[in-house]
Amino acid sequence: MDFEPWEEGITFQVAADLDIPERDRSAFTQSDIATFQTAVDRGVREELAELRAGTTVAVSVVLRGMRLHITDSHPKAFQAVGHVAVRNALALAYGPPPGPQRRRT
């Protein structure tokens, strides 16, 4: 996935040349693949909604590739991928989140 600054809000797009290996593509229907793409979008939006209150979100997300597995590919897995992708993008852009504060006595 690519994350790019954009207008306020979240824009999610699937690249026209989405990379899915043929061996993966042949095991699933186009409807299955569309369901997985929607799940990624949902995960991205859920994770961004969890940002600190007052944070303005202005991002375009482009799904560039997918890997599918006959056993492990299901909507919840792709939703989780969306969450992780946002965390990784934020860590790359702003550094890792601060650790918990230790209380000193």
C-alpha positions, 0 to 999 in steps of 0.5 A: 500500500502507498500512503500519500498526503491528500485532501482532508478525509480518507481516499482508498483506491485499488491500483488499476494494475493491482499485483496479485500473482496468477496462482493466487488469483486463480483460487478465488473469485473476483467477488472474493477479491473485492471482499478482501479489498473492502476489508483492507479499506475497513481496517485502514479507516478503523485504525485512522479513526483511533487517532488522538482526538483533534487529529486531522486525517488527510490521506490517500491510500492506494492498494498496490498488491495482494497475496492470497492463500486458500486457507488463510485469506478471509476478510478479518485477516485483510481487515487486520492488514489494514490496521497494521499498514496504518501503524507502519505508515505512521511509524515511518512518517513520524517515528515509533509511538512513545512507550509507556511512562514509568512512574518514579517513586 
